[in-house]
Amino acid sequence: MNPGIEEVRKRGSQILKDGAKMLPAASLMKAAGFIRSLDDLSKPFVTIVNSYTTQIPGHAHLDKLGKVLWEELLALGFNVWYTNIGGAVDDGIAMGHFGMKYSLPSRELITDQIETIVGAHPCDGWIGIGNCDKIVPAMLNAMARLDIPSVYVSGGPMLAGAGGTDLITVFEGVGKFSAGKITEAELRALAENSCPGCGSCSGMFTANSMNCMAEAIGLALPGNGTIPAERWADPAKTRTELNPDRLDLVRRAARALKRCMEENVRPHDILTPAAMDNGFILDMAMGGSTNTVLHGLALAHSAGISYNLNRLNELSDCTPNVCKVAPSRPEVHVEDVHRAGGIGAILKAVLASGTAPLDLNAKTVAGRLGDYVRNSPDADGDVIRAGEKAFSQTGGLAVLFGNLAPKGSVVKVAGVDPSMMEFEGPARIYESQEAAFEGILASEVKDGDVVVIRYEGPRGGPGMQEMLSPTSALTGSGVKAALITDGRFSGGTRGLCVGHIAPEAAAGGPIAAVQPGDRIYINARTRVIELKVEEREIQRRLAALPPFEPKVKRGWLARYLRYVTSADTGAVFEI
């Protein structure tokens, strides 16, 4: 890392206790209430890094969780620093306008903030409280980067609406409304009732996928991904209140940090290639968001682990898809997964298959993964299905390669209708997400088309904004078309939607050579994506392209696009 972080790893808070020269710092700590007297300097220092904000429903209650955590850590005998980080983006609110370009970059921004906080205020351990989309992977990346004892704890998933609706119901409702399938009053009613309270959106979208993966990887406690943030406060399901089980998880996270500090268990002890396999095996088994590929690769990079996209297909080949949750199965939400036994039950169902290389000896912040899995309930046969009853005998995600994506692309096969698994059609091209959304709403896209959205990758966007608006509009309209992009999708996306196409158009990838009407072939079973154009012609077209002109020339996004790498490496910074 750098000499400062290396020193924090070796000495922790002792840096701030080095005799008379550090007494001015102690004076400021006392002024802030961090210590009550100089005698408190003998206690270990821990830091709570919270991402509380009222701009995100998944985070609007994290101040309450933070207070419970702070009290528990004090009771355990620690000096407790408490800080909030900024830059957290609500993807659903940023969706559909320029603000979405800030979402993926915010992952790097938040990780950098945590490095700054711990580097400037050395501590012996820390706990991150997050919940949504980029904030979760940012905290996990920071754990790997800093490598001091640490635990991640989430705010928990949102309850589904009383009628079994969720945020994606609203997004797809926009497509239905544009197609004349529902009235404006019906659409407004969906918007009014589909998100009943706090928590990360209730399906297996990106936030919940990452919160669940954190359990399997070992950086979070059992229940982290599935214990709901709230519970219904009345039988009629008109009011919600904080879930005491989630508060109990927060208290257990404090005790887990204490244990990790006492036993010197650090993230690099947990983050091994086998741990990354465990995380992706879970991802395949539950058909998580395609964004988990992007964030999983970034976490491996932060931990210094070389992890190849081809490994995901190897894991998919031997991992059954034992659980489907909204959007792949709209009537099932994360609260249902929790009732069925949670992540432990999913992994136990995978273990029963005997084919996936699940490492039960892997170390976690709670002990060993095997202890969690073996003590979990058996599959219930509905939400979680084992053996021959699994939804498929291969995983819910796949990486597609071909002349259109020589460095790979990603599709959530768990959300693809069987009739669309193999598809060929003419290209209908849009140079931005906004243009595609307008085109879909204007009924430009017809059955059989392959919608191409390009120059939306990490550099081209910049920021690789999500495509939930056009994909939901396409699904809601009922048009049978595929969609491919060098951008990415929300975890709420379903249908034949292939993202993360690498290299991206802005880097001269073959997707930049596609012309209107070109035939594109997609086979999600054989994991192939091809442009039906001769290689010589593709190269001729690419050579004739003008140099890429960045869409943003100043500010944070301009700096971001200068340093960000391709999606196939996790869209990380090399520096």
C-alpha positions in Angstrom: 0.0 0.0 0.0 2.0 2.9 1.4 4.2 3.5 4.4 1.4 5.1 6.4 -1.0 2.2 6.0 1.8 -0.3 6.5 2.4 1.4 9.9 -1.3 1.2 10.8 -1.2 -2.5 10.0 1.8 -3.0 12.3 1.0 -0.6 15.2 -2.6 0.5 14.9 -3.6 3.1 17.5 -0.1 2.8 19.2 0.9 5.4 16.6 -1.2 8.0 18.6 0.2 6.9 21.9 3.9 7.5 21.4 4.8 9.6 24.5 4.7 13.3 25.0 4.9 14.2 21.3 1.4 12.8 20.8 -0.3 14.4 23.8 -1.7 17.3 21.6 -3.5 14.6 19.6 -4.8 13.1 22.9 -6.0 16.5 23.9 -8.1 16.8 20.7 -9.5 13.3 21.2 -10.6 14.3 24.7 -12.2 17.5 23.3 -14.2 15.4 20.8 -15.4 13.0 23.6 -13.5 10.1 22.0 -11.7 9.6 25.3 -12.8 10.8 28.8 -9.3 11.1 30.2 -5.7 10.2 29.2 -6.1 7.0 31.0 -8.4 5.8 28.2 -5.5 5.8 25.9 -4.7 2.3 27.2 -7.9 0.9 25.5 -8.0 -0.3 21.9 -9.3 2.2 19.3 -12.0 1.1 16.9 -13.8 3.1 14.1 -17.3 2.9 12.9 -17.6 3.9 9.3 -21.2 4.6 8.5 -22.8 5.5 5.2 -26.0 6.9 6.7 -27.9 9.3 4.5 -31.6 10.2 4.0 -31.0 10.2 0.2 -31.1 6.4 0.0 -33.9 4.2 1.6 -31.4 1.5 2.2 -29.4 3.9 4.4 -32.0 6.1 5.9 -32.1 4.0 9.1 -28.3 3.4 9.4 -28.0 6.2 12.0 -30.1 4.0 14.4 -28.0 0.9 13.6 -24.8 3.0 14.1 -26.0 4.1 17.6 -26.6 0.5 18.6 -23.2 -0.5 17.3 -21.5 2.4 19.1 -23.1 1.5 22.4 -22.1 -2.2 22.0 -18.5 -1.4 21.2 -18.3 1.0 24.2 -19.7 -1.8 26.4 -16.9 -4.1 25.1 -14.3 -1.7 26.3 -13.2 0.1 23.2 -12.6 3.8 22.5 -15.0 4.3 19.6 -14.6 6.8 16.7 -17.7 7.3 14.7 -17.6 8.8 11.2 -19.9 9.0 8.2 -18.7 8.9 4.6 -20.1 10.8 1.7 -20.5 10.1 -2.0 -23.2 7.4 -1.6 -25.5 7.2 -4.6 -29.0 5.8 -4.8 -29.0 4.1 -8.2 -32.8 4.2 -8.5 -32.9 8.0 -8.0 -29.9 8.6 -10.2 -31.3 6.3 -12.9 -32.4 7.9 -16.1 -30.3 11.1 -16.0 -26.7 12.2 -16.0 -26.3 11.5 -12.3 -26.1 7.7 -12.9 -22.7 8.3 -14.4 -21.5 8.9 -10.8 -22.6 5.6 -9.4 -19.8 3.2 -10.3 -17.1 5.9 -9.8 -18.5 6.4 -6.3 -17.1 2.9 -5.4 -13.6 4.2 -5.8 -14.5 7.5 -4.1 -15.8 5.7 -1.0 -12.9 3.3 -0.7 -10.5 6.2 -0.9 -12.4 8.0 1.9 -12.1 5.0 4.2 -8.4 4.7 3.4 -8.1 8.4 4.3 -10.0 8.1 7.5 -8.0 5.1 8.8 -4.7 6.4 7.5 -5.2 9.8 9.2 -6.8 8.5 12.4 -5.1 5.1 13.1 -7.2 2.5 14.8 -6.9 -1.2 15.7 -10.0 -2.3 13.9 -13.1 -1.0 12.2 -16.7 -1.8 11.2 -18.3 -0.6 8.0 -22.1 -0.1 7.9 -23.5 0.0 4.4 -26.3 -1.4 2.3 -26.7 -0.4 -1.2 -25.1 -0.9 -4.6 -21.6 0.7 -4.8 -21.3 1.3 -1.0 -21.1 -2.4 -0.2 -18.3 -3.3 -2.6 -16.5 0.0 -1.6 -16.4 -1.1 2.0 -15.3 -4.6 1.1 -12.6 -3.2 -1.1 -11.5 -1.0 1.8 -11.3 -4.0 4.1 -9.0 -5.7 1.6 -6.9 -2.6 1.0 -6.3 -1.7 4.6 -6.0 -5.3 5.9 -6.6 -4.5 9.6 -9.2 -6.4 11.7 -12.6 -5.4 10.3 -16.2 -6.5 9.8 -18.9 -5.4 7.4 -22.5 -5.3 8.5 -25.4 -4.2 6.3 -28.7 -2.4 6.9 -30.7 -5.3 5.5 -33.2 -5.8 2.7 -36.4 -3.8 2.3 -39.7 -5.6 2.7 -41.7 -6.2 -0.5 -44.8 -4.1 -1.0 -48.0 -5.5 0.5 -49.1 -6.8 -2.9 -45.7 -8.5 -3.5 -44.5 -5.5 -5.6 -41.0 -3.9 -5.6 -39.0 -1.2 -7.3 -38.7 -3.2 -10.5 -42.5 -3.4 -10.6 -42.5 0.4 -10.9 -39.8 0.5 -13.6 -41.5 -2.2 -15.6 -44.8 -0.4 -15.1 -43.3 2.6 -17.0 -42.9 0.2 -20.0 -46.4 -1.1 -19.6 -47.8 2.4 -19.4 -46.0 3.4 -22.6 -47.4 0.4 -24.3 -50.9 1.2 -23.1 -51.2 -1.8 -20.9 -51.9 0.1 -17.7 -53.3 3.5 -16.9 -51.4 6.4 -15.3 -53.4 5.9 -12.2 -52.3 2.3 -11.9 -48.7 3.3 -12.5 -48.9 6.0 -9.8 -50.4 3.4 -7.4 -47.4 1.1 -8.0 -45.1 4.0 -7.3 -47.0 4.8 -4.1 -47.0 1.3 -2.6 -44.1 -0.8 -4.0 -41.3 0.4 -1.6 -42.9 0.3 1.9 -39.9 1.4 4.0 -36.2 1.3 4.7 -33.8 -1.2 3.4 -32.0 -2.2 0.2 -34.6 -2.9 -2.6 -36.3 -6.2 -1.9 -35.3 -8.5 -4.8 -31.9 -10.1 -5.5 -30.7 -6.9 -7.1 -27.1 -5.6 -6.8 -27.2 -4.5 -3.1 -28.7 -7.6 -1.8 -26.5 -9.8 -4.0 -23.4 -8.2 -2.6 -24.7 -8.3 1.0 -25.3 -12.0 0.5 -21.9 -12.7 -1.2 -20.2 -11.0 1.8 -21.5 -13.8 4.0 -20.1 -16.5 1.6 -16.8 -14.8 1.1 -16.5 -14.4 4.9 -16.3 -10.7 5.5 -19.8 -10.5 7.1 -21.8 -12.5 9.6 -24.5 -15.1 8.8 -27.8 -13.2 8.2 -26.1 -10.1 6.8 -27.7 -10.4 3.4 -31.2 -11.6 4.3 -32.5 -10.4 7.7 -35.0 -7.7 6.7 -34.3 -4.2 7.8 -37.8 -3.8 9.1 -40.9 -5.8 10.0 -44.5 -5.0 9.6 -45.9 -3.1 12.6 -49.5 -4.1 12.0 -51.4 -7.0 10.5 -52.8 -4.9 7.7 -49.2 -4.2 6.5 -49.6 -0.4 6.5 -46.7 0.5 8.8 -43.1 -0.8 9.3 -40.7 -0.6 12.1 -37.0 -1.6 12.7 -36.5 -5.3 12.8 -35.0 -6.3 16.2 -33.2 -9.2 14.5 -31.3 -6.8 12.4 -30.3 -4.8 15.6 -29.1 -8.1 17.2 -27.0 -8.8 14.1 -25.3 -5.4 14.6 -24.5 -6.2 18.2 -23.1 -9.6 17.1 -20.9 -7.7 14.5 -19.4 -5.7 17.3 -18.5 -8.9 19.2 -17.1 -10.5 16.0 -14.8 -7.5 15.6 -13.5 -8.0 19.1 -12.8 -11.6 18.4 -11.0 -10.8 15.1 -8.9 -8.2 17.0 -8.0 -10.6 19.8 -7.2 -13.4 17.3 -5.5 -11.1 14.8 -7.9 -12.2 12.0 -7.4 -9.9 9.1 -9.2 -9.6 5.7 -6.2 -11.1 3.9 -6.6 -14.2 6.1 -10.1 -14.5 4.8 -9.8 -13.3 1.2 -8.2 -16.3 -0.7 -9.0 -17.7 -4.1 -11.1 -20.3 -2.4 -13.1 -17.6 -0.7 -13.7 -15.8 -4.0 -14.9 -19.1 -5.4 -17.3 -19.5 -2.4 -18.7 -16.1 -3.2 -19.2 -16.7 -6.8 -20.6 -20.2 -6.2 -23.3 -18.5 -4.1 -23.8 -16.0 -6.8 -24.4 -18.8 -9.4 -26.7 -20.6 -7.0 -29.0 -17.7 -6.3 -28.8 -16.0 -9.7 -27.5 -12.7 -8.4 -26.9 -9.4 -10.1 -24.4 -9.3 -13.0 -22.8 -6.4 -11.1 -21.4 -9.0 -8.7 -19.0 -10.0 -11.4 -17.7 -6.4 -11.7 -17.5 -6.0 -7.9 -16.1 -9.5 -7.2 -13.3 -8.9 -9.7 -12.6 -5.6 -8.0 -12.4 -7.2 -4.6 -10.0 -9.8 -5.8 -7.9 -7.0 -7.3 -7.9 -5.2 -3.9 -6.8 -8.4 -2.2 -4.0 -9.0 -4.7 -5.8 -12.1 -6.1 -5.6 -12.9 -9.8 -9.1 -14.0 -10.8 -10.0 -14.8 -14.4 -13.5 -14.4 -16.0 -13.2 -17.9 -17.4 -13.3 -19.2 -13.8 -16.9 -18.0 -13.5 -18.0 -20.3 -16.3 -16.1 -23.2 -14.7 -18.0 -22.6 -11.5 -21.3 -22.2 -13.3 -20.8 -25.6 -15.0 -20.8 -27.3 -11.6 -23.1 -25.1 -9.5 -26.9 -25.7 -9.6 -29.2 -22.7 -9.6 -31.1 -23.6 -6.5 -32.8 -20.3 -5.8 -34.6 -17.6 -7.9 -35.6 -14.3 -6.5 -37.1 -11.2 -8.1 -36.6 -10.1 -10.8 -36.0 -13.7 -12.1 -39.0 -14.9 -10.0 -41.1 -11.8 -9.3 -43.2 -13.3 -6.5 -40.2 -14.2 -4.4 -38.2 -11.6 -2.4 -35.2 -11.7 -0.1 -37.4 -11.8 3.0 -38.7 -15.2 1.6 -35.1 -16.4 1.2 -34.6 -15.5 4.9 -37.6 -17.4 6.0 -36.4 -20.4 4.0 -33.0 -20.5 5.9 -31.0 -17.7 4.2 -27.6 -18.0 2.6 -26.6 -21.0 4.7 -29.6 -23.0 3.3 -28.7 -22.0 -0.3 -25.1 -23.1 0.3 -26.3 -26.3 2.0 -28.4 -27.1 -1.1 -25.4 -26.5 -3.3 -23.3 -28.8 -1.1 -25.9 -31.5 -1.5 -25.2 -31.5 -5.3 -21.7 -32.7 -4.6 -20.3 -30.9 -7.7 -19.5 -27.4 -6.7 -16.0 -26.8 -5.1 -17.4 -25.1 -2.0 -14.6 -24.7 0.6 -16.2 -25.3 4.0 -12.9 -24.8 5.8 -12.7 -21.2 4.6 -12.1 -18.7 7.4 -14.7 -16.0 8.1 -15.3 -13.3 10.6 -17.7 -15.7 12.3 -15.4 -18.7 12.3 -15.5 -21.3 9.6 -18.0 -21.3 6.7 -18.7 -25.0 7.2 -20.1 -24.4 10.7 -22.6 -22.0 9.2 -23.6 -24.2 6.3 -24.0 -27.5 8.2 -26.2 -25.9 10.9 -28.5 -24.3 8.3 -31.9 -25.7 7.3 -32.4 -28.1 4.4 -33.9 -26.7 1.2 -37.6 -26.0 1.6 -38.4 -27.2 -1.9 -40.0 -24.0 -3.1 -37.8 -20.9 -2.5 -34.7 -23.1 -2.3 -34.6 -26.3 -4.3 -31.9 -29.0 -4.1 -30.9 -31.9 -6.3 -33.1 -32.7 -9.3 -35.6 -30.0 -8.2 -33.0 -27.2 -8.8 -34.1 -24.6 -11.3 -31.1 -25.7 -13.4 -28.0 -27.8 -12.9 -25.8 -24.9 -14.0 -25.4 -21.5 -12.4 -27.5 -18.4 -12.9 -24.8 -16.3 -14.5 -22.7 -16.8 -17.6 -19.8 -15.1 -19.3 -20.1 -15.0 -23.1 -17.1 -14.7 -25.4 -16.9 -14.2 -29.2 -15.7 -11.7 -31.8 -18.1 -9.1 -30.4 -16.7 -9.5 -26.8 -13.2 -11.0 -27.0 -12.6 -10.1 -23.4 -16.0 -11.3 -22.2 -19.5 -10.2 -21.4 -22.0 -11.1 -18.7 -25.6 -12.3 -18.7 -27.9 -13.3 -15.9 -29.2 -16.6 -17.5 -31.5 -17.1 -14.4 -33.6 -14.2 -15.7 -33.7 -15.3 -19.4 -36.8 -17.0 -20.8 -35.9 -20.4 -22.2 -37.2 -19.4 -25.6 -34.7 -16.5 -25.7 -31.5 -18.5 -24.7 -30.5 -18.6 -28.3 -31.2 -15.5 -30.4 -30.2 -13.9 -33.6 -31.4 -10.6 -35.1 -30.5 -7.3 -36.7 -28.7 -4.6 -34.8 -30.6 -1.5 -33.8 -28.0 0.9 -32.5 -28.1 3.6 -29.9 -25.1 5.6 -28.9 -26.3 6.2 -25.3 -28.7 4.8 -22.7 -30.9 7.9 -23.0 -31.3 7.5 -26.7 -32.2 3.8 -26.3 -34.8 4.6 -23.6 -36.5 7.1 -25.8 -36.4 4.8 -28.8 -38.0 1.9 -26.8 -40.7 4.1 -25.4 -41.3 5.4 -29.0 -41.8 1.8 -30.2 -38.8 1.9 -32.5 -37.6 -1.6 -31.2 -39.4 -4.5 -32.8 -39.6 -8.2 -32.1 -36.4 -9.9 -33.2 -34.1 -6.9 -32.9 -30.9 -6.8 -31.0 -30.6 -3.5 -29.3 -27.0 -2.2 -29.1 -26.2 0.5 -26.5 -22.6 1.5 -26.8 -20.1 4.2 -25.5 -21.5 3.5 -22.0 -18.6 1.6 -20.6 -16.3 2.7 -17.8 -14.5 5.3 -20.0 -17.2 5.8 -22.6 -20.1 6.7 -20.3 -18.1 7.7 -18.4 -19.0 5.6 -15.3 -20.7 2.6 -17.0 -24.2 3.7 -15.9 -26.8 1.0 -15.4 -29.5 0.3 -18.0 -32.5 -0.4 -15.8 -34.7 2.2 -17.6 -34.4 0.7 -21.1 -34.3 -2.9 -20.0 -37.4 -2.5 -17.8 -39.2 -0.5 -20.6 -38.4 -3.3 -23.0 -39.7 -6.0 -20.6 -42.8 -4.0 -19.8 -43.6 -3.3 -23.4 -43.6 -7.1 -24.2 -41.3 -6.7 -27.2 -39.2 -9.9 -27.7 -35.8 -8.3 -28.3 -32.3 -8.8 -27.0 -30.2 -6.0 -25.6 -26.4 -5.8 -25.5 -24.1 -3.1 -24.1 -20.6 -2.2 -23.0 -22.4 -0.6 -20.0 -24.0 -2.6 -17.2 -27.4 -3.6 -15.8 -29.2 -3.1 -12.5 -29.6 -6.3 -10.5 -33.3 -5.7 -11.3 -32.8 -6.5 -15.0 -34.3 -9.6 -16.5 -34.5 -10.8 -20.1 -31.7 -11.5 -22.7 -29.6 -8.6 -21.7 -25.8 -9.0 -22.2 -23.6 -6.4 -20.5 -20.0 -5.6 -19.7 -19.0 -6.2 -23.3 -15.2 -5.8 -23.3 -13.3 -4.1 -24.8 -15.7 -1.2 -24.6 -16.4 1.0 -27.6 -14.4 3.9 -26.2 -11.4 1.6 -26.1 -11.9 0.5 -29.7 -13.7 -2.7 -29.0 -15.6 -4.5 -31.7 -18.9 -3.2 -30.4 -17.9 0.1 -31.9 -17.8 -1.5 -35.4 -21.4 -2.7 -35.4 -23.6 -1.0 -38.0 -27.4 -0.9 -38.3 -28.8 -4.1 -39.6 -25.7 -6.3 -38.9 -26.7 -9.7 -37.7 -25.8 -10.5 -34.1 -25.9 -14.1 -32.7 -26.3 -14.8 -28.9 -26.3 -18.2 -27.3 -26.5 -18.1 -23.5 -26.2 -21.8 -23.3 -23.0 -22.2 -25.3 -21.8 -18.7 -24.0 -21.2 -17.2 -27.4 -21.8 -13.7 -28.7 -20.9 -13.0 -32.3 -21.2 -10.3 -34.9 -22.0 -11.9 -38.2 -19.4 -9.8 -40.1 -16.1 -11.0 -41.5 -13.1 -10.2 -39.2 -11.4 -8.2 -42.0 -14.4 -6.0 -42.3 -14.6 -5.5 -38.6 -11.0 -4.4 -38.5 -11.5 -2.0 -41.5 -14.4 -0.4 -39.7 -12.5 0.0 -36.5 -9.5 1.6 -38.3 -11.8 4.1 -39.9 -13.3 5.3 -36.6 -12.3 8.8 -35.3 -10.3 8.9 -32.0 -12.6 8.6 -29.0 -13.6 12.0 -27.6 -14.4 11.9 -23.9 -17.9 13.1 -23.0 -16.6 14.8 -19.8 -13.5 17.0 -19.8 -13.4 18.4 -16.3 -14.0 17.4 -12.7 -14.1 14.0 -10.9 -15.6 12.1 -13.8 -12.9 13.4 -16.2 -10.2 12.1 -13.8 -12.1 8.8 -13.4 -12.1 8.0 -17.1 -8.4 8.7 -17.4 -7.5 5.9 -14.9 -10.4 3.4 -15.0 -9.7 0.0 -16.6 -12.0 -2.3 -18.5 -15.0 -4.2 -17.2 -13.3 -7.6 -17.5 -10.9 -6.5 -14.8 -13.6 -5.1 -12.5 -13.3 -1.4 -13.8 -10.6 -0.8 -11.2 -7.8 1.7 -11.0 -4.4 0.3 -11.7 -2.9 2.8 -9.3 
